[in-house]
Amino acid sequence: MGWILILRVWAHWEVRSSSHQALISHMKAHFPMQLTQT
């Protein structure tokens, strides 16, 4: 369940990164693939 680790890292980044908008876009692009393979 690597996606849980991703969520933890994302939550950490969201707090540290002021422009988490780009991170969300990055996640949106990756999550569909991750979820489909899971």
N, CA, C and O atoms as a Maestro MAE file, in Angstrom:
{
 s_m_m2io_version
 :::
 2.0.0
}

f_m_ct {
 s_m_title
 :::
 protein
 m_atom[152] {
  # First column is atom index #
  i_m_mmod_type
  r_m_x_coord
  r_m_y_coord
  r_m_z_coord
  i_m_residue_number
  s_m_chain_name
  s_m_pdb_residue_name
  s_m_pdb_atom_name
  i_m_atomic_number
  :::
  1 25 0.842 -1.195 0.000 1 A "MET " " N  " 7
  2 3 0.000 0.000 0.000 1 A "MET " " CA " 6
  3 2 0.881 1.250 0.000 1 A "MET " " C  " 6
  4 15 0.928 1.993 0.980 1 A "MET " " O  " 8
  5 25 1.565 1.462 -1.101 2 A "GLY " " N  " 7
  6 3 2.466 2.597 -1.193 2 A "GLY " " CA " 6
  7 2 1.730 3.928 -1.253 2 A "GLY " " C  " 6
  8 15 2.301 4.980 -0.966 2 A "GLY " " O  " 8
  9 25 0.432 3.868 -1.637 3 A "TRP " " N  " 7
  10 3 -0.327 5.125 -1.773 3 A "TRP " " CA " 6
  11 2 -0.540 5.787 -0.419 3 A "TRP " " C  " 6
  12 15 -0.696 7.006 -0.335 3 A "TRP " " O  " 8
  13 25 -0.546 4.978 0.644 4 A "ILE " " N  " 7
  14 3 -0.679 5.561 1.987 4 A "ILE " " CA " 6
  15 2 0.556 6.400 2.305 4 A "ILE " " C  " 6
  16 15 0.457 7.485 2.878 4 A "ILE " " O  " 8
  17 25 1.720 5.878 1.922 5 A "LEU " " N  " 7
  18 3 2.962 6.619 2.132 5 A "LEU " " CA " 6
  19 2 2.934 7.912 1.328 5 A "LEU " " C  " 6
  20 15 3.377 8.962 1.794 5 A "LEU " " O  " 8
  21 25 2.400 7.815 0.102 6 A "ILE " " N  " 7
  22 3 2.291 8.999 -0.755 6 A "ILE " " CA " 6
  23 2 1.410 10.052 -0.099 6 A "ILE " " C  " 6
  24 15 1.721 11.242 -0.126 6 A "ILE " " O  " 8
  25 25 0.303 9.596 0.493 7 A "LEU " " N  " 7
  26 3 -0.613 10.533 1.149 7 A "LEU " " CA " 6
  27 2 0.069 11.221 2.323 7 A "LEU " " C  " 6
  28 15 -0.139 12.411 2.558 7 A "LEU " " O  " 8
  29 25 0.877 10.474 3.055 8 A "ARG " " N  " 7
  30 3 1.576 11.055 4.210 8 A "ARG " " CA " 6
  31 2 2.592 12.087 3.744 8 A "ARG " " C  " 6
  32 15 2.718 13.162 4.331 8 A "ARG " " O  " 8
  33 25 3.313 11.749 2.686 9 A "VAL " " N  " 7
  34 3 4.300 12.683 2.136 9 A "VAL " " CA " 6
  35 2 3.602 13.915 1.578 9 A "VAL " " C  " 6
  36 15 4.072 15.041 1.743 9 A "VAL " " O  " 8
  37 25 2.455 13.682 0.906 10 A "TRP " " N  " 7
  38 3 1.699 14.790 0.319 10 A "TRP " " CA " 6
  39 2 1.213 15.734 1.405 10 A "TRP " " C  " 6
  40 15 1.291 16.953 1.257 10 A "TRP " " O  " 8
  41 25 0.711 15.171 2.496 11 A "ALA " " N  " 7
  42 3 0.219 15.993 3.602 11 A "ALA " " CA " 6
  43 2 1.361 16.821 4.189 11 A "ALA " " C  " 6
  44 15 1.171 17.976 4.570 11 A "ALA " " O  " 8
  45 25 2.555 16.215 4.255 12 A "HIS " " N  " 7
  46 3 3.725 16.911 4.781 12 A "HIS " " CA " 6
  47 2 4.128 18.035 3.834 12 A "HIS " " C  " 6
  48 15 4.470 19.138 4.261 12 A "HIS " " O  " 8
  49 25 4.081 17.730 2.535 13 A "TRP " " N  " 7
  50 3 4.458 18.719 1.521 13 A "TRP " " CA " 6
  51 2 3.469 19.864 1.485 13 A "TRP " " C  " 6
  52 15 3.854 21.023 1.330 13 A "TRP " " O  " 8
  53 25 2.187 19.538 1.630 14 A "GLU " " N  " 7
  54 3 1.139 20.559 1.546 14 A "GLU " " CA " 6
  55 2 1.366 21.639 2.588 14 A "GLU " " C  " 6
  56 15 1.094 22.814 2.342 14 A "GLU " " O  " 8
  57 25 1.865 21.244 3.753 15 A "VAL " " N  " 7
  58 3 2.118 22.189 4.829 15 A "VAL " " CA " 6
  59 2 3.378 23.001 4.539 15 A "VAL " " C  " 6
  60 15 3.428 24.201 4.809 15 A "VAL " " O  " 8
  61 25 4.391 22.338 3.988 16 A "ARG " " N  " 7
  62 3 5.672 23.010 3.761 16 A "ARG " " CA " 6
  63 2 5.656 23.823 2.471 16 A "ARG " " C  " 6
  64 15 6.202 24.925 2.413 16 A "ARG " " O  " 8
  65 25 5.028 23.271 1.442 17 A "SER " " N  " 7
  66 3 5.029 23.951 0.149 17 A "SER " " CA " 6
  67 2 3.929 24.999 0.085 17 A "SER " " C  " 6
  68 15 2.766 24.709 0.365 17 A "SER " " O  " 8
  69 25 4.300 26.207 -0.284 18 A "SER " " N  " 7
  70 3 3.314 27.283 -0.371 18 A "SER " " CA " 6
  71 2 2.475 27.125 -1.635 18 A "SER " " C  " 6
  72 15 1.312 27.528 -1.677 18 A "SER " " O  " 8
  73 25 3.078 26.533 -2.664 19 A "SER " " N  " 7
  74 3 2.355 26.335 -3.925 19 A "SER " " CA " 6
  75 2 1.994 24.868 -4.084 19 A "SER " " C  " 6
  76 15 2.513 24.177 -4.961 19 A "SER " " O  " 8
  77 25 1.095 24.402 -3.223 20 A "HIS " " N  " 7
  78 3 0.697 22.997 -3.268 20 A "HIS " " CA " 6
  79 2 -0.260 22.751 -4.428 20 A "HIS " " C  " 6
  80 15 -0.653 21.613 -4.684 20 A "HIS " " O  " 8
  81 25 -0.632 23.814 -5.125 21 A "GLN " " N  " 7
  82 3 -1.522 23.683 -6.283 21 A "GLN " " CA " 6
  83 2 -0.869 22.807 -7.352 21 A "GLN " " C  " 6
  84 15 -1.517 21.948 -7.950 21 A "GLN " " O  " 8
  85 25 0.422 23.039 -7.578 22 A "ALA " " N  " 7
  86 3 1.148 22.260 -8.575 22 A "ALA " " CA " 6
  87 2 1.250 20.804 -8.131 22 A "ALA " " C  " 6
  88 15 1.199 19.889 -8.952 22 A "ALA " " O  " 8
  89 25 1.393 20.602 -6.830 23 A "LEU " " N  " 7
  90 3 1.504 19.250 -6.292 23 A "LEU " " CA " 6
  91 2 0.195 18.497 -6.488 23 A "LEU " " C  " 6
  92 15 0.190 17.310 -6.814 23 A "LEU " " O  " 8
  93 25 -0.918 19.206 -6.283 24 A "ILE " " N  " 7
  94 3 -2.232 18.590 -6.470 24 A "ILE " " CA " 6
  95 2 -2.413 18.176 -7.929 24 A "ILE " " C  " 6
  96 15 -2.931 17.097 -8.214 24 A "ILE " " O  " 8
  97 25 -1.985 19.032 -8.843 25 A "SER " " N  " 7
  98 3 -2.091 18.706 -10.264 25 A "SER " " CA " 6
  99 2 -1.242 17.485 -10.581 25 A "SER " " C  " 6
  100 15 -1.639 16.628 -11.370 25 A "SER " " O  " 8
  101 25 -0.066 17.413 -9.957 26 A "HIS " " N  " 7
  102 3 0.836 16.285 -10.151 26 A "HIS " " CA " 6
  103 2 0.189 15.008 -9.630 26 A "HIS " " C  " 6
  104 15 0.270 13.959 -10.270 26 A "HIS " " O  " 8
  105 25 -0.454 15.099 -8.464 27 A "MET " " N  " 7
  106 3 -1.116 13.937 -7.865 27 A "MET " " CA " 6
  107 2 -2.291 13.492 -8.726 27 A "MET " " C  " 6
  108 15 -2.509 12.297 -8.928 27 A "MET " " O  " 8
  109 25 -3.039 14.457 -9.226 28 A "LYS " " N  " 7
  110 3 -4.201 14.130 -10.061 28 A "LYS " " CA " 6
  111 2 -3.765 13.335 -11.288 28 A "LYS " " C  " 6
  112 15 -4.490 12.459 -11.761 28 A "LYS " " O  " 8
  113 25 -2.582 13.646 -11.793 29 A "ALA " " N  " 7
  114 3 -2.079 12.953 -12.978 29 A "ALA " " CA " 6
  115 2 -1.604 11.544 -12.625 29 A "ALA " " C  " 6
  116 15 -1.689 10.631 -13.447 29 A "ALA " " O  " 8
  117 25 -1.103 11.372 -11.397 30 A "HIS " " N  " 7
  118 3 -0.533 10.091 -10.990 30 A "HIS " " CA " 6
  119 2 -1.557 9.155 -10.364 30 A "HIS " " C  " 6
  120 15 -1.516 7.946 -10.592 30 A "HIS " " O  " 8
  121 25 -2.470 9.705 -9.579 31 A "PHE " " N  " 7
  122 3 -3.418 8.877 -8.838 31 A "PHE " " CA " 6
  123 2 -4.247 7.954 -9.719 31 A "PHE " " C  " 6
  124 15 -4.401 6.783 -9.374 31 A "PHE " " O  " 8
  125 25 -4.793 8.426 -10.848 32 A "PRO " " N  " 7
  126 3 -5.579 7.538 -11.710 32 A "PRO " " CA " 6
  127 2 -4.795 6.288 -12.087 32 A "PRO " " C  " 6
  128 15 -5.341 5.185 -12.068 32 A "PRO " " O  " 8
  129 25 -3.521 6.450 -12.428 33 A "MET " " N  " 7
  130 3 -2.678 5.311 -12.791 33 A "MET " " CA " 6
  131 2 -2.452 4.409 -11.584 33 A "MET " " C  " 6
  132 15 -2.576 3.188 -11.681 33 A "MET " " O  " 8
  133 25 -2.122 5.011 -10.454 34 A "GLN " " N  " 7
  134 3 -1.852 4.247 -9.237 34 A "GLN " " CA " 6
  135 2 -3.068 3.435 -8.828 34 A "GLN " " C  " 6
  136 15 -2.957 2.247 -8.529 34 A "GLN " " O  " 8
  137 25 -4.235 4.079 -8.815 35 A "LEU " " N  " 7
  138 3 -5.457 3.418 -8.373 35 A "LEU " " CA " 6
  139 2 -5.856 2.308 -9.332 35 A "LEU " " C  " 6
  140 15 -6.379 1.277 -8.910 35 A "LEU " " O  " 8
  141 25 -5.609 2.515 -10.625 36 A "THR " " N  " 7
  142 3 -5.990 1.494 -11.601 36 A "THR " " CA " 6
  143 2 -5.093 0.275 -11.460 36 A "THR " " C  " 6
  144 15 -5.554 -0.854 -11.629 36 A "THR " " O  " 8
  145 25 -3.834 0.485 -11.158 37 A "GLN " " N  " 7
  146 3 -2.910 -0.641 -11.014 37 A "GLN " " CA " 6
  147 2 -3.146 -1.363 -9.699 37 A "GLN " " C  " 6
  148 15 -2.823 -2.543 -9.566 37 A "GLN " " O  " 8
  149 25 -3.710 -0.655 -8.729 38 A "THR " " N  " 7
  150 3 -4.024 -1.293 -7.458 38 A "THR " " CA " 6
  151 2 -5.332 -2.027 -7.615 38 A "THR " " C  " 6
  152 15 -5.809 -2.650 -6.666 38 A "THR " " O  " 8
  :::
 }
 m_bond[151] {
  # First column is bond index #
  i_m_from
  i_m_to
  i_m_order
  :::
  1 1 2 1
  2 2 3 1
  3 3 4 2
  4 3 5 1
  5 5 6 1
  6 6 7 1
  7 7 8 2
  8 7 9 1
  9 9 10 1
  10 10 11 1
  11 11 12 2
  12 11 13 1
  13 13 14 1
  14 14 15 1
  15 15 16 2
  16 15 17 1
  17 17 18 1
  18 18 19 1
  19 19 20 2
  20 19 21 1
  21 21 22 1
  22 22 23 1
  23 23 24 2
  24 23 25 1
  25 25 26 1
  26 26 27 1
  27 27 28 2
  28 27 29 1
  29 29 30 1
  30 30 31 1
  31 31 32 2
  32 31 33 1
  33 33 34 1
  34 34 35 1
  35 35 36 2
  36 35 37 1
  37 37 38 1
  38 38 39 1
  39 39 40 2
  40 39 41 1
  41 41 42 1
  42 42 43 1
  43 43 44 2
  44 43 45 1
  45 45 46 1
  46 46 47 1
  47 47 48 2
  48 47 49 1
  49 49 50 1
  50 50 51 1
  51 51 52 2
  52 51 53 1
  53 53 54 1
  54 54 55 1
  55 55 56 2
  56 55 57 1
  57 57 58 1
  58 58 59 1
  59 59 60 2
  60 59 61 1
  61 61 62 1
  62 62 63 1
  63 63 64 2
  64 63 65 1
  65 65 66 1
  66 66 67 1
  67 67 68 2
  68 67 69 1
  69 69 70 1
  70 70 71 1
  71 71 72 2
  72 71 73 1
  73 73 74 1
  74 74 75 1
  75 75 76 2
  76 75 77 1
  77 77 78 1
  78 78 79 1
  79 79 80 2
  80 79 81 1
  81 81 82 1
  82 82 83 1
  83 83 84 2
  84 83 85 1
  85 85 86 1
  86 86 87 1
  87 87 88 2
  88 87 89 1
  89 89 90 1
  90 90 91 1
  91 91 92 2
  92 91 93 1
  93 93 94 1
  94 94 95 1
  95 95 96 2
  96 95 97 1
  97 97 98 1
  98 98 99 1
  99 99 100 2
  100 99 101 1
  101 101 102 1
  102 102 103 1
  103 103 104 2
  104 103 105 1
  105 105 106 1
  106 106 107 1
  107 107 108 2
  108 107 109 1
  109 109 110 1
  110 110 111 1
  111 111 112 2
  112 111 113 1
  113 113 114 1
  114 114 115 1
  115 115 116 2
  116 115 117 1
  117 117 118 1
  118 118 119 1
  119 119 120 2
  120 119 121 1
  121 121 122 1
  122 122 123 1
  123 123 124 2
  124 123 125 1
  125 125 126 1
  126 126 127 1
  127 127 128 2
  128 127 129 1
  129 129 130 1
  130 130 131 1
  131 131 132 2
  132 131 133 1
  133 133 134 1
  134 134 135 1
  135 135 136 2
  136 135 137 1
  137 137 138 1
  138 138 139 1
  139 139 140 2
  140 139 141 1
  141 141 142 1
  142 142 143 1
  143 143 144 2
  144 143 145 1
  145 145 146 1
  146 146 147 1
  147 147 148 2
  148 147 149 1
  149 149 150 1
  150 150 151 1
  151 151 152 2
  :::
 }
}
